């Protein structure tokens, strides 16, 4: 069974930009939402995947991901996702032996930047970079599937 153990944070400064080792453009859309999982299609540069992710709130969730043909992913996004897609740049930042994924959102979520760290164990220790801000792991507003329905541009200033 695929398990994702991930923590999610806001950023306190732009110093992370000095540590970027790689950047990918990501477009993703949600094909289905059930009581137990979401089904997502994603294009990251020239690679496409179909993803099933459990809806558990918190640090640990089930996740299964499979490569699919790029043309199929484009067709699914166009036919099934309409305007409800997430667009972002994913920046890879290596820090103290850990690989951070910093998502800089575009479109209706422009202005939102979130750092994610995948761990091997829920209790795994990691060095907190100076640019790391408040943890939002359990805050569902920051989940990509929530950003489709309630994009960042609609948030009130006191919701961030």
C-alpha positions as CSV (number, residue, x, y, z in Angstrom):
1,X,0.0,0.0,0.0
2,X,1.3,3.5,-0.9
3,X,1.6,5.8,2.0
4,X,2.5,9.5,2.0
5,X,3.9,11.1,5.1
6,X,4.0,14.8,4.5
7,X,4.2,18.0,6.4
8,X,3.2,21.3,4.9
9,X,4.3,24.9,5.8
10,X,4.0,28.5,4.9
11,X,7.2,30.5,4.3
12,X,8.5,33.3,6.4
13,X,10.9,34.7,3.7
14,X,12.1,34.3,0.1
15,X,15.5,33.0,1.2
16,X,14.5,29.5,-0.1
17,X,14.9,30.9,-3.6
18,X,18.7,30.9,-3.2
19,X,18.6,27.1,-2.7
20,X,16.5,26.0,-5.7
21,X,18.0,23.1,-7.5
22,X,15.2,22.3,-10.0
23,X,11.8,23.8,-11.1
24,X,8.9,22.0,-12.8
25,X,5.6,23.4,-14.2
26,X,2.6,21.5,-12.9
27,X,-1.0,21.5,-14.1
28,X,-3.4,19.2,-12.3
29,X,-7.1,18.6,-12.1
30,X,-9.4,16.5,-10.1
31,X,-11.5,13.8,-11.8
32,X,-13.4,12.5,-8.8
33,X,-13.9,13.0,-5.1
34,X,-15.4,10.1,-3.1
35,X,-15.9,9.8,0.7
36,X,-12.5,8.2,1.0
37,X,-10.2,9.5,-1.8
38,X,-9.6,12.0,-4.5
39,X,-8.6,11.1,-8.1
40,X,-6.2,13.5,-9.8
41,X,-4.6,13.8,-13.2
42,X,-1.3,15.8,-13.3
43,X,1.1,17.0,-15.9
44,X,4.5,17.9,-14.6
45,X,6.6,19.2,-17.5
46,X,6.4,16.3,-20.0
47,X,5.3,13.6,-17.6
48,X,1.7,12.7,-16.7
49,X,0.3,10.7,-13.8
50,X,-3.0,9.5,-12.4
51,X,-3.1,9.7,-8.6
52,X,-5.4,8.4,-5.9
53,X,-5.0,10.0,-2.5
54,X,-6.8,9.3,0.7
55,X,-8.8,12.1,2.3
56,X,-7.4,11.7,5.8
57,X,-6.5,15.0,7.3
58,X,-3.0,15.2,8.8
59,X,0.5,14.0,8.2
60,X,-0.2,10.4,6.9
61,X,-2.4,9.4,4.0
62,X,-2.7,6.6,1.5
63,X,-1.5,7.5,-2.0
64,X,-1.2,5.6,-5.3
65,X,0.3,7.1,-8.4
66,X,0.6,5.7,-11.9
67,X,2.2,7.1,-15.1
68,X,-0.2,7.6,-18.0
69,X,0.3,8.9,-21.6
70,X,0.8,12.6,-21.8
71,X,-1.9,13.0,-24.5
72,X,-4.4,11.1,-22.3
73,X,-3.7,13.5,-19.4
74,X,-4.2,16.5,-21.6
75,X,-7.5,15.1,-22.9
76,X,-8.7,14.3,-19.3
77,X,-7.8,17.8,-18.1
78,X,-9.6,19.4,-21.1
79,X,-12.7,17.1,-21.0
80,X,-13.2,16.5,-17.3
81,X,-11.7,19.4,-15.4
82,X,-13.0,22.5,-17.2
83,X,-11.5,25.5,-15.4
84,X,-11.0,23.7,-12.1
85,X,-7.3,23.1,-12.4
86,X,-4.4,23.9,-10.2
87,X,-1.4,25.6,-11.8
88,X,1.9,25.9,-10.0
89,X,5.7,25.9,-10.2
90,X,7.3,23.3,-8.0
91,X,10.7,24.3,-6.9
92,X,13.0,21.6,-5.4
93,X,15.1,22.8,-2.5
94,X,17.6,20.6,-0.8
95,X,18.3,21.5,2.8
96,X,20.2,19.6,5.5
97,X,19.6,16.2,3.9
98,X,15.9,16.7,3.1
99,X,14.2,17.5,-0.2
100,X,11.7,20.3,0.1
101,X,9.0,20.9,-2.6
102,X,8.0,24.5,-2.6
103,X,4.9,25.1,-4.6
104,X,4.4,28.6,-6.0
105,X,0.8,28.7,-7.2
106,X,-0.5,30.6,-10.3
107,X,-3.9,31.3,-11.7
108,X,-6.6,31.7,-9.1
109,X,-4.2,30.7,-6.4
110,X,-1.5,33.2,-7.3
111,X,0.3,34.6,-4.2
112,X,0.1,31.3,-2.3
113,X,3.5,29.6,-1.7
114,X,3.6,26.4,0.4
115,X,6.6,24.2,1.3
116,X,6.0,20.4,1.6
117,X,8.4,17.8,3.1
118,X,7.8,14.1,2.6
119,X,9.2,12.0,5.4
120,X,9.9,8.3,5.9
121,X,8.4,8.2,9.3
122,X,5.9,10.4,11.2
123,X,8.4,11.0,13.9
124,X,11.3,11.7,11.6
125,X,13.3,14.7,12.7
126,X,14.4,17.4,10.3
127,X,16.2,20.7,10.4
128,X,13.9,23.7,10.0
129,X,15.3,26.1,7.4
130,X,15.3,29.8,8.4
131,X,12.8,30.5,5.7
132,X,10.2,28.1,7.1
133,X,7.1,29.6,8.6
134,X,3.9,28.3,10.2
135,X,2.9,24.7,9.8
136,X,-0.4,24.1,8.0
137,X,-0.3,20.3,7.7
138,X,-3.8,19.8,9.2
139,X,-5.4,22.9,7.7
140,X,-7.5,21.5,4.8
141,X,-7.7,25.0,3.1
142,X,-4.1,24.4,1.9
143,X,-4.8,21.0,0.3
144,X,-4.8,21.3,-3.5
145,X,-8.2,19.7,-3.8
146,X,-9.6,22.5,-1.5
147,X,-7.9,25.2,-3.6
148,X,-9.9,24.1,-6.6
149,X,-13.2,24.9,-4.8
150,X,-12.0,27.8,-2.7
151,X,-9.0,29.4,-4.5
152,X,-6.6,31.7,-2.6
153,X,-7.8,34.8,-4.5
154,X,-11.1,34.4,-2.6
155,X,-9.6,34.2,0.8
156,X,-10.0,37.1,3.2
157,X,-6.8,38.6,4.5
158,X,-7.5,37.2,7.9
159,X,-7.8,33.6,6.5
160,X,-4.1,33.2,5.6
